């Protein structure tokens, strides 16, 4: 019976990670609820297509729960930065776990549009925590970002190193949400896991990120911007590894016993532990597409960091988990999805923007 399944709320379900996690959890014994405000930071069409792939024929206007055909995934449009919306999400439903992925991403836009980041990251997270505190038995898993490590030269990054010097407003808001979550965890005894993601990529990925952006421009014969003249390193982490990791962590927390009523508050790096040079990354895309990139070398951009490099040993030891997808295999899988999504086999590449 559906009612006997653990109920999991995913915020940002129409986003890249949220969509994949919903798909994973819905076939592994969970009753998945999801919310999203469907904002236009990148093309809303992609978000609606993700929902459609989950079996949700959403038109972007519905403000009540709708379910897919097998009643395993339920969705409603909601903006968590609106307190009334946040309250409505929790009305009459006791969630066993909340996976808070909803946020405004993007380092560079946080410099030009800071107000959006305060609303979407800080206010929305505060409103969510206010609801979760009323249900202290609910487990909370909350997304953070590798950007909180700033320009730290202590690599690979470990969860216990200092993160008090963010170099972008985006990073500052993510660090701030970690602090908020720490307070609520200890004040209201909420079992909380903070997840610092490292450069997630794969099918259905975000158009504003390097993998999608570079494939798209190279296929169209357009120039790609190569910052810091290509002297950057990123710890690319494949989406299937991410959601497998998260599914194990959800299971771990739901079955965790706490006889002493001690508060669980843990921070975990979620990364592949294998940074790749930007120019090597571009070369792989050229190899996979069979096209040469038109590179424009540019200086380092404000808010960018030179390297992201995760030490993920903490969560790997907890869950007995290994990141299994080599970068070339992951990029090939993305490209196969990209060609299908854009119908590139049968007609000229079209934009979905």
N, C-alpha and C positions, 0 to 999 in steps of 0.2 A: 504493500500500500504506500502511496506517495507520502501520506502523513507520517509514516514511520521513518522516512529517510531524514538524515540531518539536513537542516535548511541553511544554505549558504548564501549570503548577500555579497554580490560583486558590484562595487561602484566602478563606473567607467567601463561597463560591459561592452559597449560598442567600440571601445578602443582596441588597440592592437593586442596587448596582453590579456585584457579582460575578455575579449572574444574567444581567444584560444583556451583560456582557463575555464570559461563557461562550457565550452565544447567538451573539454576533458572531464570535468567534474560531473557533467550531466550523464555521462555513460559509465561512471564509476561509482554509482550508488548515492548520489546527492540530489537534493531538490534545490535547483539553482534559481535565485532571484537576482535580477540585475537592474541597475539604474544608470542613466546617462543623460547629460543635458544636450547632447548632440550639437555642440558648438561648432563654429566654422573656422577654427584654427587651421585645419586642412579640410579638403573636400568632404562635405557631409555625405555625398554619394557613397564613398567608401565605407563610412560608418553604417549607413542604411543597408549596404550590401552585406556587411558582416552580420547584421541582425537577420537579414533575409536568409543567410546561410545557416543560421541557428534555428530557422523555422519560424521566425517572427516577422510577419508582414507589416512592419511598422511604417507609418507614414510621417513620423516626426512630430505628430501633434497629440497623440494619445497621452493622457495624464492619469491613467489607471492601469492596473495590472492586466497584461494579456499573456497568453501562454502558447507554447508551440504545440504541435499536433499530439505528441506523446506526453504532454504535461510535465516535462522535466525541466523546462526553462521558462521563467516568467519575467516580463519586462515592463517597466513603466518609465516614461520620460520624467526626469526630476533634476532640478538644479539644487545641489546640496548647500550652496551659498545662501539660499533662501530657507530660513529656519522653518517656515511652514511646510515647505517641500520635504525637508529632512524629517520632520515629525510624521508626515503622512507615510513615508516609506516604512516606518516602524510600527504604524498602527495595526494592531490585531495580528502581528506576526512576531513570533519569538525565534530569532535567528540563532543557530548554534555557533556560527562563525561569520565574521564580516571580513572580506578581503577588500581593503580600501585602495583602489588603484586610480580613482578619478583624480586628475590634477591638470593644471595647465603646464605643458612641457615647453621646452625651447629656451636655450640660453640667450640667444641674441635678442629675441623679442622681449625678454624680461627687462632688457635695458631700455627699450623704447616705449613699452607699455606696462610699466610696473604695477599699475592699479589692477590689471587683470589677474596678476599673480597673487596679490594680497586677497582678492575676492575668491578666486578658484582654489587656491592652495591653503591659505590660512583660515579664512572664514568658513569655507566648506568643511575643512577638517575639524574645526572647533564645533560646528553644528553637529557633525557626525559623532564626535566624542561625547557630546552632551546627550545624545540618544543612547549610545552604547553604555554609558554609566548607569542608566536605569535598568540595565540587564547585565549585571556583573558576571553572570555565568557564560556570557557570549565571549568567544575567543576572537581576538582582533589581530589580523595580519595587515600591515600597512606599508605601502610602497614609499621608499625613499630613493636616493640616487647616488651614484658614484661621484657626482659633482660636489658632494659635501666635503670631499677630500682636498678640494682646491688645488693649489700648486705644490702640495706635499711631495717631497723627493724621497720619502720613505716608502719605497715600493718593494714587494707588492703591498697594497693597502690592507691593513688589519683593522678589525672593528674597534679595537681599543685605542687607536691613535687619535691624536687631537684633530677635531674637525671644526674648530672655531674661527677659521679664516676663509670663508667662501669668497669666490672671485666673480660671482654673478648673482643677480637678485634671485634668479631661479634657485640656485644652490642655497641661498640664504633662506628662502621660504621652505625648502625641503628640510634643512637643518632645524628650522623653527618648528615644523610639524613633528619632528622627532622629539623635541623638548616638550611640546604640548602632550604628546602621547606618553612620555615618561611621567609627567605630572598625573595624568588621569590614571595611568596604570597603578601608581602607588597610592594615590588618594582614594581610588574607588576599587582597587584590587581587580583590575582588568588584565587578563592574560594577554600580553601584547608581544608581537614579533615584528620588528622593523626590518624591511627588505631593501638593501641598497643594490639596485640593478646596475649592471654594466653593459652598455651598448647592445641592447636586444635587437635582433634582426630575424627576418624570415618571411614566409608567405603572409599576405595580408598586412604587411608592415606599413609604418607611417611614411607618407610621401616626403615629409620634411627631413627625414633622416638620411644619412649618407648612402646606405645600401640602395634604397629605392631611388633616391635622387640621382645617384651616379649611373645606375642602370638606365634610368629614364632618359637622362641627357645623352649618354653615350649611344643609345639606340636611336635617338632623334638626330644625332650628329651635332649636338649643341656643346658648347664649352662647359667644362666643369671647373669650379673654383677649388684650387689646391692651397689650403692655408698653411702658413709657416713654411712655404716652399716644399711641402710634402713631408716635413720633419715632424710628424705626429705619430703617436702609437695609441691604438685602441684595443680594448679587451672585448672583442665581438663574441656575443653569447647567443646561441641559436634558440629560437622560441620554444621548440619542443623540449629542450633541456630545461628551460625556465619553468614551463607549466608542469612537467614531471616532478621537478623539485618542489614547486608550490603545492601540488596535490599531495605529495608525501608529508609536507609540513602541516597542511590542514589536518590530515589524518593523525599525525603525531600529536598536535595540540588538542584535538577533540578527545583523544584517548589518554591524555596526560592526567595523572592523579596529583592532587595537591593536599595531602593530609595535614600539613602544617599551616595551610592558608597563607603560604608565602606568595608574593606577587611575582609572576614571570614577566620580565621585561628583557628581551634579548634583541640584539642587532645582528643581522646576518648579511654578509656580502654574497650576492648572487652573480657570479661571473665565471668565465671560462678559464681563467688563470693562464692566459696565453696571448699577450698583447701582440698586435701585428702592425708593422710599419704602414703608413698610409699609402706610400707608393707601391708596396707589395700588394696591398688590398686592391688598388686600382688595376694593377697588372693581372690579378686574378679575374677581375670583371672583364678586362679586355680579352683574356683567354676564353672565358665562357661565352661571351657574345660574339667573338670573332671580329670585333671592331676596335679601332684605335681611339683612345680618348683624346679629345682636344683640351689640353690642360692649360689653365691660366694660373700661374703662381702668384700668390698673394701673401702678405705678412700675417702674422698671428692676429686673430680677431679678439676684441675685448670680451672677456668672460670665458674664453676657451682655456683648456688646460693641455699641457704637452702630452701627458700619458694617463691612461686609466689602466689599472692592473690590479686585479682582485686576488686576495688570499681568501679562498672560499673553504678552507679546511674546516672551519667551525661547523658549517651546515653540512658539509660532506660527512664529517664524523658523526654528527647527530643522526643523519638519515641514511647513512651508508650509500651515498649517491655519488655517481661520477658523471661529469659532463662529457658526452659521447660524440658530439658532432663536430668534425673538422670544418674549418672555415670554407674550404672549397666545396664540400658537400652541401653545406648550408646555403651557399650562394647559388649553387646549381638548382637547389630546390626552390629558392626564391624566384629564379629566372623562369623556371617552368610555370610557376603560378603567375608571374608577371605576364608571360606571353598568353596564357589562357585568359586572364582577367581582361587584358587589353585586346583580345582577339587578334593578336599580331600575326597569326598564321594565315589568316584569310583576307586581311585588309590592312591598309596602312595604319600605323600606330595612331590611336586617337587619345586625346586627353579626356579624363573623367572629371576635370576641374570645372 
